[in-house]
């Protein structure tokens, strides 16, 4: 693995992987590609940048490792990427980072105690995974009592195992990386910002779904219960619909959408049906009155 030259205290190494950043656990995620990494930080390639000094929760997916912690944005290059400095890592994540750097440098073993760079543990535990919408994502066990018992299925899904699971995970990662690269190319080619914004929202949904799919594959291959992560898809659908609703409201206010816009009647009927169901569900304990 090639070393990235620079004046930093610790050498950086080129490394590919996925990154997820959030200002807090309830904030929307920013997805990006890992450009390089060191014992004290990394560079994230993304068009969705944050201001320098922002404090974030991060999750790195590199090879077979997932590393979580807290960090600070030390450098921000608009629509290109951000330099991230690690601030807090749990002991387990610290060890994963050291082993990763060791693998990149050709030294698989942990560094001697006197040469180790210790990132302090986070004072508050970080929820895992960092895929939380505006309210906590329920697990399958939490939502089971609210749903009718499912009819016995004809055939249970076969868990992904061994080489097939690894191949699927790699394919998912490649797809996410290609989407990230395409989004960055659109910015460099100065495509109309309105189109880039639309593409960004769409790709964000694909990324989130792809991350959930990758978790399903990984958990299934290890013999766990992958259906516990399925509510993440429901939460992502809520977040996507909320964002689309805001965009439609803005288009109506700007008169970009009128009564003559194609599909407006179908949208009205869908929203009306959704409203009735939400009202019935949310107001059931309040006598049905708002």
KOLRO-698548 format. One line per 10 residues: number of its first residue (from 0); for each residue x, y, z of N, C-alpha, C. Coordinates in steps of 0.05 Angstrom, whole numbers, always signed. Last residue first. Example, Ala and Ser with C-alpha at 12.3 -4.5 7.8 and 13.67 -1.06 7.14 Angstrom:
# KOLRO-698548
1 = +257,-45,+142,+273,-21,+143,+258,+1,+157  +264,-114,+156,+246,-90,+156,+264,-66,+156 .
# end
This chain:
# KOLRO-698548
289 = -1160,+307,+335,-1135,+321,+334,-1136,+346,+352  -1189,+245,+356,-1192,+274,+352,-1164,+287,+353  -1187,+192,+369,-1190,+199,+341,-1192,+228,+336  -1176,+181,+422,-1204,+182,+414,-1208,+191,+385  -1123,+173,+427,-1134,+199,+435,-1162,+203,+426  -1104,+127,+407,-1105,+128,+436,-1116,+155,+446  -1105,+138,+352,-1122,+117,+362,-1125,+119,+393  -1074,+173,+324,-1095,+184,+342,-1112,+163,+355  -1040,+143,+293,-1029,+160,+313,-1049,+171,+333  -1075,+113,+259,-1054,+100,+274,-1045,+117,+298 .
279 = -1108,+151,+235,-1120,+129,+250,-1100,+116,+268  -1070,+183,+211,-1087,+194,+231,-1100,+172,+248  -1047,+148,+174,-1031,+159,+196,-1048,+170,+218  -1092,+139,+141,-1080,+117,+156,-1063,+127,+179  -1103,+190,+121,-1124,+176,+136,-1111,+154,+153  -1054,+202,+95,-1063,+218,+118,-1083,+203,+135  -1054,+165,+54,-1033,+163,+74,-1042,+179,+99  -1098,+184,+24,-1099,+157,+35,-1078,+154,+58  -1076,+234,+9,-1101,+233,+25,-1104,+206,+38  -1032,+219,-21,-1028,+233,+4,-1053,+232,+22 .
269 = -1059,+194,-64,-1040,+179,-47,-1036,+192,-20  -1088,+237,-85,-1102,+213,-75,-1084,+196,-56  -1046,+271,-100,-1066,+280,-80,-1080,+256,-68  -1020,+241,-139,-1006,+248,-114,-1026,+255,-93  -1059,+239,-178,-1051,+214,-166,-1036,+220,-139  -1059,+294,-191,-1083,+282,-180,-1076,+255,-166  -1007,+302,-212,-1015,+316,-188,-1040,+304,-175  -989,+281,-260,-989,+264,-237,-999,+277,-211  -966,+341,-288,-972,+313,-293,-969,+297,-267  -996,+401,-268,-972,+384,-268,-980,+355,-271 .
259 = -1039,+434,-262,-1036,+421,-288,-1012,+403,-290  -1036,+458,-213,-1057,+438,-217,-1055,+424,-243  -963,+460,-208,-990,+472,-209,-1010,+450,-211  -897,+472,-189,-919,+452,-190,-945,+466,-189  -874,+520,-186,-862,+501,-205,-882,+478,-209  -889,+557,-148,-907,+553,-171,-894,+535,-193  -863,+556,-102,-849,+570,-124,-865,+568,-149  -896,+524,-71,-893,+553,-64,-880,+569,-86  -887,+476,-98,-913,+488,-99,-912,+518,-92  -833,+467,-85,-840,+471,-113,-868,+483,-116 .
249 = -837,+462,-29,-822,+484,-40,-829,+489,-69  -867,+414,-27,-878,+439,-16,-864,+463,-27  -830,+380,-50,-855,+385,-64,-868,+411,-54  -791,+380,-10,-784,+389,-37,-809,+396,-53  -819,+357,+33,-808,+385,+35,-802,+396,+8  -828,+307,+11,-851,+324,+18,-841,+353,+20  -777,+286,+8,-792,+291,-17,-815,+310,-12  -766,+281,+63,-750,+299,+46,-764,+306,+20  -805,+242,+77,-805,+269,+90,-789,+289,+73  -788,+199,+46,-814,+211,+41,-816,+239,+53 .
239 = -738,+188,+71,-739,+196,+43,-765,+210,+36  -754,+174,+122,-737,+197,+119,-738,+207,+90  -785,+128,+112,-797,+151,+125,-781,+177,+120  -745,+95,+91,-768,+103,+74,-782,+127,+85  -713,+89,+135,-702,+103,+112,-724,+112,+93  -747,+58,+167,-739,+84,+176,-728,+101,+153  -750,+12,+136,-774,+27,+141,-768,+55,+149  -696,-4,+139,-708,+2,+113,-733,+19,+116  -692,-15,+193,-676,+7,+182,-687,+15,+155  -721,-62,+201,-734,-36,+207,-718,-12,+198 .
229 = -681,-102,+188,-701,-94,+169,-715,-68,+175  -647,-120,+227,-639,-95,+214,-660,-86,+193  -668,-168,+243,-668,-146,+263,-660,-120,+250  -659,-205,+204,-684,-190,+203,-686,-168,+224  -613,-235,+213,-611,-210,+197,-636,-194,+196  -587,-264,+265,-614,-259,+255,-614,-233,+239  -525,-299,+248,-543,-283,+264,-570,-280,+252  -488,-326,+217,-508,-342,+232,-526,-326,+250  -457,-297,+185,-445,-304,+211,-465,-319,+229  -487,-285,+142,-465,-303,+137,-452,-313,+163 .
219 = -523,-248,+164,-533,-274,+155,-510,-294,+152  -490,-204,+171,-502,-218,+195,-511,-246,+187  -476,-192,+117,-455,-198,+137,-467,-214,+161  -526,-183,+93,-508,-204,+83,-488,-212,+104  -544,-139,+124,-560,-164,+123,-542,-188,+114  -505,-102,+112,-507,-112,+140,-523,-138,+140  -518,-94,+59,-492,-105,+66,-492,-116,+94  -568,-71,+64,-565,-96,+50,-539,-110,+57  -553,-23,+88,-570,-42,+103,-569,-70,+90  -524,+0,+46,-511,-6,+72,-527,-27,+88 .
209 = -565,+4,+8,-542,-13,+3,-527,-20,+29  -597,+43,+31,-608,+16,+27,-586,-4,+23  -561,+86,+30,-572,+76,+55,-582,+48,+53  -553,+90,-26,-531,+85,-8,-541,+73,+18  -604,+104,-44,-592,+79,-53,-569,+71,-34  -611,+153,-19,-629,+131,-12,-617,+104,-20  -570,+181,-45,-569,+178,-16,-587,+155,-7  -588,+182,-97,-565,+165,-91,-563,+160,-60  -629,+219,-90,-635,+192,-100,-613,+173,-92  -602,+265,-73,-622,+253,-56,-628,+224,-64 .
199 = -568,+272,-118,-556,+268,-92,-577,+255,-73  -604,+283,-159,-588,+259,-161,-576,+252,-133  -622,+333,-141,-641,+310,-145,-626,+284,-145  -574,+361,-142,-589,+358,-117,-608,+335,-118  -563,+359,-196,-544,+346,-178,-558,+342,-151  -604,+390,-217,-603,+361,-224,-584,+346,-205  -592,+438,-194,-618,+426,-188,-618,+397,-195  -541,+451,-216,-544,+444,-188,-570,+431,-180  -522,+425,-278,-541,+442,-265,-545,+433,-236  -453,+407,-278,-481,+400,-285,-499,+418,-268 .
189 = -397,+412,-276,-414,+435,-273,-443,+430,-284  -364,+370,-272,-372,+377,-299,-392,+400,-300  -358,+364,-218,-335,+374,-233,-343,+383,-261  -409,+342,-206,-401,+369,-195,-378,+380,-211  -405,+294,-233,-426,+313,-240,-420,+341,-230  -365,+269,-204,-360,+277,-232,-381,+297,-241  -390,+258,-156,-368,+278,-156,-362,+287,-185  -426,+219,-174,-436,+244,-163,-415,+266,-163  -390,+179,-189,-407,+192,-209,-418,+218,-199  -369,+165,-140,-352,+176,-160,-368,+191,-182 .
179 = -414,+143,-115,-401,+166,-103,-383,+181,-124  -424,+100,-149,-444,+122,-146,-431,+147,-135  -378,+70,-139,-383,+80,-166,-404,+103,-166  -385,+57,-85,-362,+73,-93,-366,+85,-121  -430,+24,-89,-431,+49,-74,-409,+68,-82  -408,-18,-119,-431,-2,-129,-433,+25,-115  -370,-38,-85,-362,-27,-111,-384,-9,-122  -402,-57,-43,-383,-35,-38,-374,-22,-64  -430,-98,-69,-445,-75,-58,-426,-51,-54  -386,-132,-81,-402,-120,-103,-418,-96,-93 .
169 = -371,-146,-29,-352,-131,-47,-367,-118,-70  -416,-174,-13,-408,-150,+2,-389,-133,-15  -415,-217,-49,-437,-198,-50,-430,-172,-36  -368,-243,-34,-370,-232,-61,-393,-212,-63  -380,-258,+18,-358,-240,+13,-360,-227,-14  -422,-294,+8,-427,-270,+24,-405,-249,+19  -396,-334,-22,-418,-319,-34,-423,-293,-19  -359,-356,+14,-349,-340,-8,-371,-323,-21  -401,-360,+71,-375,-363,+59,-368,-344,+36  -471,-349,+58,-449,-360,+73,-423,-359,+56 .
159 = -535,-324,+69,-511,-322,+53,-487,-332,+69  -591,-366,+83,-570,-347,+91,-546,-348,+73  -650,-369,+47,-625,-383,+53,-604,-363,+60  -715,-358,+74,-692,-348,+58,-666,-362,+67  -760,-413,+75,-745,-393,+89,-722,-384,+72  -820,-424,+40,-791,-430,+41,-777,-407,+55  -871,-410,+54,-866,-436,+40,-837,-444,+42  -885,-385,+120,-875,-382,+92,-870,-410,+80  -943,-377,+158,-919,-393,+153,-910,-390,+124  -963,-309,+165,-969,-336,+157,-943,-352,+152 .
149 = -947,-270,+222,-944,-275,+194,-951,-304,+188  -989,-237,+267,-971,-259,+262,-971,-266,+233  -992,-166,+261,-1005,-192,+263,-984,-214,+256  -953,-121,+301,-960,-133,+275,-973,-160,+279  -937,-105,+350,-956,-87,+336,-965,-99,+309  -900,-140,+368,-926,-141,+381,-946,-123,+367  -854,-128,+337,-869,-153,+332,-897,-153,+344  -823,-86,+347,-846,-81,+331,-864,-106,+327  -782,-106,+378,-798,-84,+388,-824,-80,+373  -758,-144,+345,-772,-153,+369,-790,-131,+381 .
139 = -735,-112,+306,-757,-129,+298,-773,-139,+323  -726,-46,+333,-717,-72,+324,-741,-89,+318  -735,+22,+312,-744,-1,+327,-731,-27,+316  -692,+76,+316,-702,+55,+297,-710,+31,+313  -710,+135,+350,-696,+110,+349,-709,+90,+330  -722,+191,+305,-727,+177,+330,-715,+149,+328  -698,+209,+259,-705,+228,+279,-714,+215,+305  -655,+151,+248,-670,+174,+239,-677,+192,+262  -592,+121,+251,-615,+128,+266,-629,+152,+254  -545,+91,+243,-565,+93,+222,-592,+100,+234 .
129 = -496,+71,+266,-503,+99,+264,-522,+103,+241  -518,+8,+297,-502,+24,+279,-511,+53,+278  -499,+35,+359,-490,+21,+335,-514,+6,+323  -485,+93,+397,-504,+73,+388,-494,+61,+362  -430,+101,+438,-442,+109,+412,-461,+86,+403  -423,+122,+506,-424,+101,+486,-439,+110,+461  -384,+178,+523,-411,+166,+522,-412,+145,+500  -330,+189,+518,-343,+190,+545,-371,+178,+546  -289,+146,+479,-311,+165,+480,-324,+165,+507  -220,+140,+496,-246,+129,+492,-268,+150,+494 .
119 = -167,+173,+459,-183,+169,+484,-211,+157,+477  -122,+138,+420,-144,+158,+419,-162,+153,+443  -55,+127,+424,-81,+120,+437,-100,+143,+434  -8,+98,+387,-22,+124,+389,-50,+118,+399  +50,+62,+410,+21,+63,+403,+11,+92,+405  +100,+54,+426,+97,+66,+400,+67,+69,+392  +99,+29,+475,+111,+55,+474,+108,+69,+447  +74,-21,+462,+60,-1,+479,+72,+27,+476  +81,-39,+392,+90,-40,+420,+77,-17,+436  +22,-53,+352,+47,-38,+357,+55,-42,+386 .
109 = -1,-118,+332,-5,-93,+346,+22,-79,+351  +15,-146,+267,+13,-147,+296,+8,-119,+307  +21,-139,+212,-5,-147,+222,-8,-145,+252  +49,-98,+171,+54,-108,+198,+27,-114,+211  +38,-73,+124,+51,-99,+122,+58,-111,+149  +9,-28,+125,+38,-24,+125,+53,-51,+124  -42,-47,+127,-35,-30,+104,-4,-26,+102  -41,-76,+175,-45,-90,+150,-36,-73,+126  -35,-33,+211,-14,-54,+209,-16,-69,+183  -83,-7,+203,-58,+7,+195,-35,-13,+193 .
99 = -115,-49,+224,-119,-40,+197,-93,-26,+187  -98,-51,+277,-95,-75,+260,-97,-67,+230  -113,-1,+294,-85,-8,+294,-80,-32,+276  -170,-5,+288,-155,+15,+273,-125,+8,+271  -181,-45,+325,-187,-49,+297,-172,-30,+279  -166,-19,+372,-151,-42,+364,-156,-48,+334  -205,+21,+373,-177,+29,+373,-160,+5,+363  -251,-9,+380,-247,+5,+354,-218,+14,+351  -242,-28,+432,-245,-47,+410,-240,-34,+383  -241,+21,+461,-218,+3,+460,-219,-16,+437 .
89 = -270,+75,+423,-272,+54,+444,-248,+36,+440  -245,+140,+411,-249,+112,+401,-251,+93,+424  -248,+208,+395,-254,+187,+414,-259,+160,+400  -226,+236,+351,-225,+247,+378,-229,+226,+399  -194,+239,+288,-207,+222,+308,-204,+235,+336  -207,+286,+238,-188,+278,+260,-204,+263,+281  -214,+289,+169,-227,+282,+194,-205,+274,+214  -222,+330,+114,-203,+317,+131,-215,+313,+159  -268,+320,+60,-262,+331,+86,-240,+315,+100  -286,+339,-9,-281,+321,+13,-274,+335,+39 .
79 = -316,+367,-50,-294,+349,-56,-289,+329,-33  -351,+407,-37,-359,+388,-58,-337,+369,-66  -300,+444,-7,-328,+444,-16,-331,+425,-40  -262,+416,+40,-260,+425,+13,-287,+422,-1  -242,+424,+104,-266,+420,+88,-262,+433,+61  -209,+398,+161,-207,+411,+135,-231,+404,+119  -227,+375,+208,-204,+392,+209,-200,+408,+183  -281,+354,+243,-273,+362,+216,-251,+382,+217  -272,+305,+292,-275,+333,+286,-266,+338,+257  -306,+247,+320,-285,+260,+306,-292,+290,+302 .
69 = -319,+183,+350,-325,+212,+347,-301,+226,+335  -333,+118,+321,-322,+136,+341,-333,+165,+337  -322,+53,+292,-339,+75,+300,-326,+93,+320  -308,+8,+241,-296,+25,+262,-314,+49,+267  -309,-55,+217,-326,-32,+221,-316,-17,+245  -274,-97,+170,-276,-83,+195,-296,-60,+194  -260,-121,+124,-280,-135,+140,-285,-121,+167  -251,-63,+88,-246,-92,+87,-268,-106,+103  -283,-15,+126,-258,-21,+111,-252,-51,+112  -325,+32,+142,-326,+4,+134,-303,-2,+115 .
59 = -333,+76,+196,-316,+67,+173,-321,+38,+167  -371,+125,+221,-370,+97,+219,-354,+90,+193  -375,+180,+268,-367,+168,+243,-368,+138,+245  -403,+241,+290,-401,+212,+294,-393,+200,+268  -370,+305,+294,-387,+285,+281,-383,+257,+294  -364,+375,+297,-361,+349,+311,-380,+329,+300  -333,+423,+256,-357,+407,+262,-349,+382,+277  -287,+446,+238,-293,+449,+267,-317,+433,+275  -310,+467,+175,-287,+460,+192,-295,+465,+221  -375,+444,+154,-356,+465,+160,-333,+454,+178 .
49 = -380,+387,+108,-388,+402,+132,-367,+423,+139  -402,+366,+42,-382,+373,+62,-394,+388,+86  -418,+324,-2,-433,+336,+20,-414,+342,+43  -385,+298,-36,-394,+325,-45,-410,+339,-23  -327,+265,-11,-356,+268,-12,-362,+296,-22  -277,+229,+18,-285,+240,-8,-315,+241,-10  -242,+238,+76,-268,+228,+65,-274,+243,+40  -184,+218,+108,-196,+237,+89,-220,+224,+76  -170,+211,+179,-173,+201,+152,-184,+223,+134  -130,+200,+239,-152,+211,+223,-153,+199,+196 .
39 = -89,+175,+267,-103,+198,+280,-126,+210,+264  -66,+136,+238,-73,+130,+265,-90,+152,+278  -98,+146,+174,-74,+144,+191,-84,+137,+219  -120,+141,+105,-124,+138,+134,-98,+137,+149  -156,+163,+47,-132,+153,+61,-138,+153,+90  -211,+160,+28,-188,+165,+10,-162,+156,+22  -272,+130,+31,-248,+134,+46,-225,+137,+26  -330,+164,+7,-309,+144,+3,-285,+151,+20  -393,+177,+41,-370,+183,+25,-351,+160,+22  -453,+206,+66,-438,+183,+57,-414,+191,+40 .
29 = -484,+231,+121,-468,+239,+98,-451,+215,+91  -550,+224,+150,-523,+214,+145,-511,+227,+121  -587,+269,+193,-584,+253,+168,-555,+246,+163  -586,+261,+265,-581,+277,+241,-580,+258,+216  -587,+233,+311,-613,+237,+298,-610,+253,+272  -535,+231,+330,-548,+206,+323,-574,+209,+308  -500,+284,+295,-510,+271,+319,-526,+247,+310  -475,+290,+246,-471,+310,+267,-479,+299,+294  -445,+233,+216,-470,+247,+225,-462,+267,+246  -419,+194,+162,-416,+215,+182,-443,+226,+190 .
19 = -390,+137,+137,-416,+149,+143,-411,+169,+166  -352,+108,+84,-353,+125,+108,-381,+136,+112  -319,+52,+56,-342,+69,+58,-342,+84,+85  -255,+47,+22,-276,+38,+40,-298,+58,+41  -185,+43,+10,-212,+46,+0,-232,+34,+20  -127,+81,+23,-144,+59,+32,-173,+64,+21  -62,+104,+30,-85,+102,+13,-101,+77,+21  -42,+130,+92,-40,+108,+73,-66,+107,+56  +0,+176,+127,-26,+169,+117,-22,+147,+95  +41,+179,+186,+38,+174,+158,+9,+167,+151 .
9 = +35,+231,+234,+33,+202,+227,+28,+199,+198  +42,+285,+232,+58,+270,+251,+58,+241,+245  +46,+312,+165,+32,+303,+188,+50,+286,+206  +66,+328,+118,+79,+338,+142,+66,+329,+167  +71,+276,+67,+59,+299,+80,+74,+307,+105  +53,+222,+23,+73,+240,+35,+58,+264,+47  +23,+161,+34,+17,+188,+24,+36,+208,+38  +46,+98,+12,+44,+118,+33,+40,+145,+21  +12,+44,-18,+29,+67,-20,+24,+87,+3  +17,-24,+0,+0,+0,+0,+18,+25,+0 .
# end
